Amino acid sequence: MANDQRKLRRVQIAQLAESPEGREKIVAHLQHIVEGPAFRGSQRSEQFLRYIVEQSIARHFDLLKERMIGVELFGRSPSYDTGEDAIVRVTASDVRRRLLQHYGKYGSEAPFHLCLPPGSYVPEVEYSDPAGEECADAPALALPEMPAVSAEGRTREKLTGFWSAKRGLWALAALNLLVLGAVAGFVLWQRSSSAGFRSKSVLPWSAFFRENRRMILVPSDPNIAETEMIEGRQVSISDYSKRYYFAHNSVPVDQLPVDEQFEHHYLRGDKTSAVDLPIAIQIARLAEYNHRDLEVRGPRSLQFSDLKTDDNFIFLGSSQSNPWSAVFADQLDFRFAYDEQGHAEYIRNVRPRDHEQARYDASTDSSYAILALVQNPDQKGQVLLLGGLTAEATESAGRLAVDMQWLEETFHDCGLRESVTPHFELLMHLNWVAGYPNHIQVVACHALTGTPAHQPAAK
């Protein structure tokens, strides 16, 4: 009986959208999701979710194949290699993660859930699931009447939804561990050619490779931004270093409300962002070519004592996604800040120069990033900060960081000279189409001695 009820509560979006009322519900619910915090800052995932839902409503299921999505949504050529270019699979995985995050906070308020089964690009509508089974292989049946749900029923729905989501979250955590392991493994075996790696004479790498110091790369922690969104407060670097991510740290997990149990299990994992992996791999290639070892450390495993060394550090992500980068913010003119009213991160220019703004915000199709080299206070090591207001912006900063020719041209155009100071900061602006950055431009360059700089041309 329970299994029959489960099947009745899982239907295809197209069937729900057959009536004007059902279609209106789907469109309104989709808008609520993409405008929520879970999808904020990821134009690519928002466009992906809109696309697959709209195509399902129109019954264009033939377009919901990996290659067709790559061509229609991401502008790939019809003959592109899906084995080499995993943009569709990576984005689908990110959409599943963001849906779990959204329903972890708003699931009890939603009339139904949108679900993207693993291995499929056809979304489904899911109602309460007494059997606690994951969205997977249930066939589409006729749409039942939505029964009134009591407070007790809502609590049971939240509990079953939480434990159903939990199984998928363990898989996500394992995937992220594999990502970190892939980076570490890549460092051990990769041997790149010398082409394009004239890094010993180009900042910031000339400062890194001048002396034989250990290099430690610390990727971002995307779940800490999600934690702050759910908690409604910012996690200080002091609390972060002590692993106090939640206000309820002193309360036993099994005594917490269901929503906070979800936070505890999902958001405490040591995960990293998908955009960090290619950046880390390229930096690993640079280190290998220059006969240096690169160690990858999860941000939640780092302690303040680790910074009291002469090692060189690379931090990926903004202050919100990687709180450790905030330790060095007082050396910068361009600093990540958080708008409490707008619930969004922005870049504050604490010492604006001629033709510079005091504040830089991301929009629906553009963003900003920072690339900066600073000194580790009271130590001999260098610190490279690389992060953006969105994933696309961080990806753009990563492109500049590993492109030796572009770096050389940028420093020449900026009038930055290592003989004066090796420490600098660059502010980058970019637009994006379908989640991919383009027209990437360095719009401001500051030598940390305060020397004015010019604005180089767009890339």
N, C-alpha and C positions, 0 to 999 in steps of 0.2 A: 504494500500500500504506500509506504513512504517513498519507494522508488518510483511509483507511478506519479505521485505528487511532485517529485523532483522533476520528472520529465515534463509534466504539465507546466511547470514554472520556468522552463527554459525554452525560449522561442527565438526564431530568427527575427532580426530587425525588420526585414521586408514584410513579414506578416503583421507585425504591430503597426507598420506604417501604411497598411492598406486603407485604413480609415483616416479621415482628416484629423480626428481627435488623437489617434495614436501617433500619427506623423508629427503633430504639434508637440506631443509629449517628448518624443525622441529628440526633436530639434532643440526644445527648451532645455532638456537634460544635458545634451551635448554642449550647449552654450555655457551652462552652469559649470561643467567640468573644465572646459578649456579656459574659462575666465578665473578659475580658482587657483590657489597657491601651488598646487601640485604641478600644473603645467606652465606656471609663470617662468619666463626666462628660457623656454625651449620652443622656439618657433617651429623647428623641425618636427618635434613630437606632436605639437598641436595640429599642424597641417596634415600629418599622417593620420591622426585619429579622425579629423574632419573628413578626409578623403575616403577612408574605408567605410565610415558610417554613411556618407552620402551615396557612395556606389552601392552599398547594400540596400539602401532605401529604394534606389532606382533599379535594383535587381541586376546590376552589372557585375555579376560574380566572376565573369571571365576576366575582368580587369584586376581582380584581387589575387593575382599571382605575383610571385617575387619579381620576375622580369618585367611584367607590365607595370607594376608599381614603380620600379626603378626608372622605367622609360617615361611614364605619364606624370609622376609626381616629382621625381628627382632629376629629370632631364637627361638620363643616360641614353646612350645609343641603343638601338634594338639588339645589337650584337654584343653588348657588354658582357664581361665575364662575371657572373654572379658568384663564382668561387673566390675570385680575387677581390671583388667589391661587395662588401657585406652591408652596405648602407641600409637596405631594407630590413635585414634581420636584426641589425643593431638597433635601429629605430623602433622596430616592433617590440623588442625586449625592453627598451626604455619606456614605451607606452604602457606595457603591462605593469612595470614597476610604478609608474606614476598613477595608474588607475588604482593599484593597491593602496598607495599613499592617500589618494583622494577619498576612497571609501573607508579607509581607516579612521578618517576624521568625520566624514559626512555620510557614511553608509547608512546609519540608522534613519537619516532624514530623507534618503532618496526613495522615490517610488519604485525604482528598479535599478539594477546595476548593468553597465556595459561591460562585457567580458570579451577578451581576445584570447581564445584557447591557444595553448602552446603548439607551435608548428602550423598555425593557420593564420591567414590574414583576413578572415571573414568574422566580423564581430558578432556577438550574440547578446541577447537580453536575458538577464538572469534575475529571478525573484528569489525569495528566501529558499534555502536549501537545507531541509531538515536532516538529510543524510550526510551533510558536511562534505560533499564531494566537490572537487575542483571543476571549474568550467572546462569541459573537455569534449566528450563524444556524444552528448545527449542529442537525440534527433529533435528537429523542430516540429512542434505540434500546434494545434489551434490555441489562440490566446484565451486564457481563462479570465473570468471576472476577478478583479483584484479584491480580496476579502479585507474587511476591516481588521486591523491588527491591534490587539490589546497591548498594554505596557509590558505584560509578561511575555507576549509573543515577540515584541520588539527586542526585549532583552535576549530571548532565546535565539533570535535571528542574528543579533550582534555576536553572540557567543559562537554560533556555528560558522558565521562568516569569518570570525577571527581565527578559529582553528583551521578552517579551510585555507585561508590566506597564509597561515603560518607555514604549512607544508611547502607552498610555493616560495616563501621567503627563505627557507633553508636552502633551496636550490639557487636562489639569487645570491645568497651569501657565499655558497660554494663557487659560483661563477666568478664573483669578485675576487675570491682568493686565488682562483686560477689566473685571473688577469694579473694580479701582483706577482704570482709565480712565473707567469710568462715573461714579464719584464725582467725579473731576476735571472731566469734561465737564459734569456737573450743576452744579458751582459756576459755570461760565462762563455758562450760559444761564438758570438758574432764577430766576424773579421771583415771589416768593410774595406773597399778600395779607397785609394787616396783622393779620388776625384771629389772636389767640392769641400774638402776638409782642411783648408788653409787656416786652421783655427788658432794656431799659436801666435798669430800676429793680429788677430781681430778681437776687439772687446765684444762681449765680456769674457770670452774664453781665454784670451791671453792672460787675464788676471787669474783665472782658474788654474791654468796649466803651467804658469811660470814656475811654481814650486810643486814638489811632489807631496800633495796633501790628499787625504781621503775625500772623495766626493759622495755626498749623501743626498739623494733625491726624495722629497716628501710630496706625494700626490695629494690631491684635494680629498675632502671628506664630504661628499654631497649630502649625506644623511644629517650632518649637523645643521645645515640650513633647514631641512625638513623638521628637525627637532625644534628649532627656534620658532618656526611657523606654528607648530602644534602647541608648543608651550606658551607662545605669546610673549617671549622674552629672549634677549640675546644671552648666549652662553659666554661668559668671560674667559679669557685665556687662562686665568687662574683655575676656574672650575673645570675647564677643558683638560688642563694638564693633570688634574686630580681625578678625571673621569666622572665628574659630577655633571652629567648631561641633562638631568631632569630635576625638577623641584622635589620629586618624591623619592630621591635616592635612598633615604633612610627607611622607607616603607617596604616590607616584604612584597615581592611581586604578586604572590597569590592573594594578597589582600587589596590589590589595586582594582579600580574599575576596569572594565573590559577594554575601553579605548586606551587607557594608560598601559595595560598589559601589551597591547599591540605596539605601542611606542617602545616599550622596554625590549621586546624581542626583535622588532624590525630595525629600529633606529640605533641600537647599540653596536651593530656590526661594524667591522673595519672594512669599509667598501671604498671604491674609488670611482671617479667619473670615466666614462668611455672616451672622452677627448684626451685624457691624460696619457693613455697607452701609446698612441703614435708619437706624442711629444717625448715621452720617456725613452722610447726605442731610438729615436733620432739622437737624443743626448747620449744614450749608451754607445751609439756608433762613434760619436765624437770622442767620448772618453776612451774607447778602445783604440781608436786611431792614434790618440795621443798617449797611449800606454798608461792609462789611468784606470783604476777600478771604480765602478759606480755601485753604490749600495742603495737599494730602494727600501725605504722605511714607511710603514703605515703611519699616518698622522696621530692615531690614537696610541701608538706604542712609544711616541717620543716623550721625553721629559725635559725640563729646563736644564738639568745637568748635562744632557746631550749637547746643548748649545755652548756649554762652557769648555769648548775645545777649539783647536785651530783647524778643524775640518772645514771644507767648503760645502755649503748647503744650497740646494735648489728647491724652492717652494712653489708648487703649482696651485693656482686658484686664488680667488679673492679672499679678503679677510673673513667673509661670511662662510665660504666653503673650505677655507684652510686657516683656522684661527692663528696658527703659528706665524703667518706672514704679518699679523698685526704687531708682533714684537718689534719689528723694524720700521714701523710706519712713521715714527717721529723723525726719521732721517729723510723723509720724502716730502716733496711739495704736493704730489698727487696721491691722495689717500682714499681708500675705500671707506664709505660711511653708510649708515643705514637710516632711511627715512621712516620714522615710526608711524607717521600718519599715512604715508603712501604704501607702507609695507614693502619697500623695494630698496635695493642697494644702489648707490650712486658713487661717483668719484668727486671728491672735494679738492679744489685747488687752493691750498692755504696761502700761497704766495703768487697770485696771478700777475703775469707780465702783460706787456702790451698785446692787445688782440687775443688774449686768453680769457676764457670764462672762469667763473668761480665755482661752477658746478657743471657736471656732465652726467646726463641720464641716458639710459637705454630706451629705445622705443620699439614699436612692433617690427621694424625692419632695419634697425641700426643699433650699434652698441659701441662701447669703448673698452680698451684694455691697457694695462700697464706692463712695461718691461723695465726692470730697474736692477742695478748692481750697487750694493751697499756693503759696508764693513760690518762684520759681526762685532758688536760692541765689546771692547776690552779683550778681543781675541785677534789673532792674525789671519783668520780665514775670511773668505768672501761669501756673500749671500746674494743669490740671484732670485728675484721675485718676478713671477710670471703669472698673470691672472687677468680675467675680464669680468664684466658685469653679467655676461651670459656665457654659455658653453662655446658659442661661435666666436666670441671675443677672445676667450682663452686659447682656442684653436688658432686664431690669427696671430696672437703673440708668440705661440709656439712656432709657427711658420717663420716668423722673423728671426727668432732666436737661433734657429739652426741653418739659416740661409746666409752663408758667409759673404757672398757678393752683395746681397741686399743690406746686410749689416755695415759693410764697408762703405757703401754708397750713402747710407743713412748718417753715419758718423761724419763723413765728409760734408754732406749737405748741412748737418747741424753745427759744424764747426767744433765738434767735440774732439779733444786730443788727449790720448792717454798720458802724454808727458806732463799735462797739467793736472789731471785727476783721472783715475780709472773709474770713478764712481759717477753714475748717471741715472737718469730716468727718462723713458720715452712714453708718451701718451699716444695711443693708436685709436683711430676711428675706422669703422667698417660698416658696410651694408651687407645684407644677406638675401639670398633668393632660395626658397625651398630649404632653409636651414643651412645653406652653405655660404660662408663668407666670401665677399668680393669687394672690389674697390677699397682695399686695405691701405690706409694712409697714416703715416706718422704726423700728427698735427702739432705736437709740441715736444721739445727736447730740452732737458735741464741738466747741466753739469751740476753736481751737488756742491760745487764751490759757489754757485750762484751766477755763473757765467751765462749771459743770454745766448740763445741759439736761434737758428733759422728754422723754417719749416720745409722739409724735403717734399719731393713730389710723391704722388700716389704710386702704389705698386699694382 
